[in-house]
Amino acid sequence: MIIQTLAVIITVLLIFTNGMTDAPNAIATLIGSKVMSYKKASIISAIFNFVGIIIMSFVNISVADCISGMINVSDGVNGILVLITAMLSVIIFALVAMQFGIPTSETHGLVAGLTGSAIAVYGINAVNGKQWISVAIGLVWSILGTFILSIIFGIINKKVLHNIKDKTIGKFQILGMCAMSFMRGAQDGQKFIGILIIYNYIVKGLVVPEYIAPMENIYTIIFVAAVMFIGVSIGGKKIVENIGSNVTELSQKQALSSDITTSITLLLASLNGLPVSTTHVKTMSIIGVGVANKKSVSKKAAIDIIKAWILTFPVCLVLAYVLAKIFTIF
């Protein structure tokens, strides 16, 4: 009973942490181009994150299917132990990175954490290679696909929007932020829905189904949406500043291009069941738009972000593995 309660508490902390550290991506360019205050933008973003989680779960829940099928767990105590140590590794890594204003990928941290913990407890055969392929495809799409789309939209908007006043563009930016927040919730929310579904089936002593029925898990979906709403509304101001202003300086038109690109990339990934990092997508869209408009990109900020990407997989995997080994001793 204690270990089950601990698993729920840590899951809530992870969802909350994700809202604080990852959701700021949705409002970064809006704040960076000084269209809206940080406080107001974070509340609006939180609302659309909430709505996005619930609606997309009924439209297409394949991202949650991917996460819930990432590992094969059978027995109760060890299965919950895998979840606990996997999530702890992500929380530790995210909180440390947040202190330096470095955006993290809870998506890849979660995948790496689940993998490391499962290997430590059950062995390599407990990891589902098919789902790892989806993660790999999502990684390529989030970086290369976003970069290409952002350059295309950056060039189009430069020609189409050049005569439109910034005040009008600002209104479109707000709509873009709402769309991006909706899709961020749709993507990241499902990852944690997948985690809680694994937990629910472990507790019941049942095998996790290949496909999730949304209506049967409606309370889990609403719970995740509510916790993430709180995390998003609090937000991570340092991360907003790092992404929105320090990577490259964008005009309002260019910021709008970034928002459109991010929303489309996340939508296509969600519809195809690809877990992607909203951090990767947002950052690459900003860089791509900056390149399309011949803006200088801060090498230091870009390198810091790339370091976080490179470190996420090995650090979370090894940390989760070590934690799982330690916990099994007790």
N, C-alpha and C positions, 0 to 999 in steps of 0.2 A: 504493500500500500504506500509506503514511504517513497519507494523508487518511482512509482507511478505518479505520485503527486509532484515529485521533483522534475519528472519529464515534462509535465504540463507547465510548471513554473518556468522552466528553461525555454520551452517553446514560445511562451508568451514574451519572454525577454528577447528572444531572437526576432520575433515579428516586430516588436517595439523598436529594437535596434535597427532593423531593416528600414522601418519608417523614418527613423531619425537620420540614418546615414546614406540611404539610397534614394529616397523620395525627393530630397532637395534637387536632384537632377532636373526634375520637371519644372522647377521655377527658376533655375539658374540664369537662363538668358533673359527672362522677364525682369529679374532683379538687376542683372548686369547692365541692361539697357535702360534702367531706371523708369520703367513703366508703372510699377506698383511697389508698394512697400513690402518688405519681407514678411511681416506679421500677417497682413491681409492675404498675400499670395499663398502662404502656408496653410491657412484655414480653407481657402477655396480648393487648393490642391488636395487637402485631406478629404473633402467631401466627394470629389470626383474619383479619388482612389477607392473610397468605400463603394461607390456605385459601380465602378469598373470591375471590382472583384466579384460582386454578386451577379451582374448582368453577364459578363463573359463566362462565368462558371456554367451558365445555362446555355450559352451559345456554343461554346467549345471548351471542354475541360481537359483537353489532351495534354497540356503542360503538366497538370496535376497527375495525370496518368503516367507520364514519363518519370516524374520524381518518385511517385509511390512504387514504381517498378524498378527503381535504380538498384536496390539490393534485395536479396532474399533472406528474410528472417523467419524463424520458425518458433523458437521457444520464448516464453514471456519475459523472464528476467534479463536474459542476454540480449534479446531484441530491443528492449527498452534501454538497456545500457548502451547499445550502439547508437540509438537516437540521441541520448543525453550527451555522450562524448562528442558526437559529430557536431551538434549544435553549440556546445561549449567552445569548440575550436573556432567556429565562425564568430561567435560573440567576442572572444578574446582578441582575435585578429582585427575585427571591425572597430572595436573600441580603441585599440592602440593606434590604428591608422587614422581614426577620427581626430585624435589629439594633434595630428600633424596636418589636418585638413586634406588628407589624401582620400579620394573616393574609393570605396571597396566594392567588390562584387560578391554579395551574399549568395548569388546564384552559384558561382563557381566554388565559393567557399563551402557551400552546403553539399554540392556534389562531391568535392574532394573529402570533406569531413565524413560523409556517409561511407565513402569508399574506404578511407583509412580505418574507420571504426569496424566496418564489416570484415575487412581483411584481418584485423587484430583478433576478432572474436571467432569468426567462422572460417576464415581462409579466403583465398582469392576467388574460389568458385561461387562465393556469395554475391559477387558483383555481376550485374547484368550488363554485358558488353553492348547489347543492342541500344540501351538507353544512353550509354556513353557516346555512341555514334551520333545520336540526336544532339547531345551536348556539343560535340565537336563541330557538327554542321552549324549549330547555332552560334558558336564562337566565330567561325569564318563569316557567317552572314552578318553578325553584329559589328564586325570590324570592316571587312571588305565591302559588303553590301551597303552598309550605312555610308561609308566614305564615297562610294560611287554615286549613290542617290543624292547625297548632300551637295556634291559638286554640280550635279544636273540641276537640282532645285535652286542652288545658289546662282547659277548662270541664268536660269529662266526668270527668277525673281528680280535679278538685276536689270533685266530688260523690260519686264512687265510692270514692276512696281515703282519704277524710278520717278514717276510724276505724282505718286500718291503721297499725301502729307503724313508726317510722322504720327500725328494724333489719330488718324484713321488706322494706320499700321498698328498702333498701340492696342486698339480694340481687337484687331485680328490676332495679335499676340496673346491677349487674354484668352481668346477662344482656343488658340494653339496650346496654351498651357493647360487648359481644361481637358483637351483631347489627349495630351501627353500624360496627364495625371490619371485619366481614365485607363489608358493603355498600360501605364506603369503598374496600376493596381491589378489589372487583368493578368499581367505577366507574373509579377512577384507574389501576388496573393495566392495564386494557384500552387506555387511551390510549397508554401506553408500548409495549404490545404492538403497537399500530398503527404507531407510529414505527419500531420494529425490523423490522416486516414490510416497510415501505417500503424500509428500508435493505437488507434481504436480497434483495429483488427487484431493486433498483438494481445491487447487486454482481453478481447473476447475469445482468444485462442483460435482464430480463423485465419485462413490464407487470404492475403490481399488480392482482390480481383484485378484482372488485367485492365478492365475498363470501369471507371467510376460513374455511378448514377448520382447526378447532382441532387435530386430531390431527396434521396436517402441520406444525404450528407448536408442538408440545408442548414442545420444548426452549426456545423463545423465551418461552413462557408461564412455565415453571419458573424461567428465568433472571430475568425481571422480578419474580416473586414473591420470590425469594431476596434480590435487591438491596433491594427495598422492605422486606423483613423487617428488615434491618439498619438502614435509615434510621428506620423506625418505632420500633424498640427504643431508639434514641438519643433521638429526639423533640426537640421545641422547647418548653422549659419556659416561656419568656416568653409564647408564644402561648397556651399552656394557661391561664396566669394571666389574660391579656387577655380571652379568650373566656369562661372559666369563672367568673370573679369580677367583672371590671370592667364588663362590659356591663350586667348586672343581677343582683341577688342572688336566687337561686332556692332554694326548699326542696328536700328530696329528692324529694318527690312531683312538684314542678314540673320538676325536672331529668329525672325519668323520662319525663314527658310530652314533653320536648324530644328525648330519645333515641329514643322511639317514632316521633315525627314524622319525624325525620331518616332513620331506617331505612326507613320506608315511602316517603318521597319518593325516596330513592336507588334503592330496589327498582323502583318504577314507571318511573323514568327509564332504568334499565339495561335493563329488559325491552322498552322502546320505542326503544332505540338513541339516547337523548339524552345527549350528554356534558354533565354539569352539574358545577358547582363544589361540592365537599363543604364548602368554607368558607362559601359563600353559604347552603347549606342549613342547616348547623349554626347559624350566626349568626342567621338569620331564625327558626329554630325557638325559640331562646332569647328573642329579642325578642317573638315571638308569644305564647309561654307567659307571659312577663312582663306583656304587655298584658292577656291573658285573666285574670290574677290580680291586676291593678291594681298591679303592681310598677313602681317608677320605673326607667326605662332611662337609663343614663349617656349623655348627649348627646355628650360628648367621645369616649368609646370608640366609639359608633356612628358618629360623623362620621369618625373615623380609619379605620374599616373601610370605610365607603362611599367615602372618598377612594381607598383601595387598589383597590376595585372599578372606579372610574371611570378610574383611571390605568392599570390593567393592559393594556387593549386598545391604546390609542394608544402608550404607552411601549414595550411589547414589539414592536408592529408597526414603529414607526419605528426602534427599536434594531436589530431584525433586518434591516430594509431597509438601514440604514447599514453594518452589519457585512458583509452580503452584498456590497454594492458595494465595500467596502474589500478583501474577500478576493478578489474577481474581478480586482482590479488585479494581484495577485500570482499 
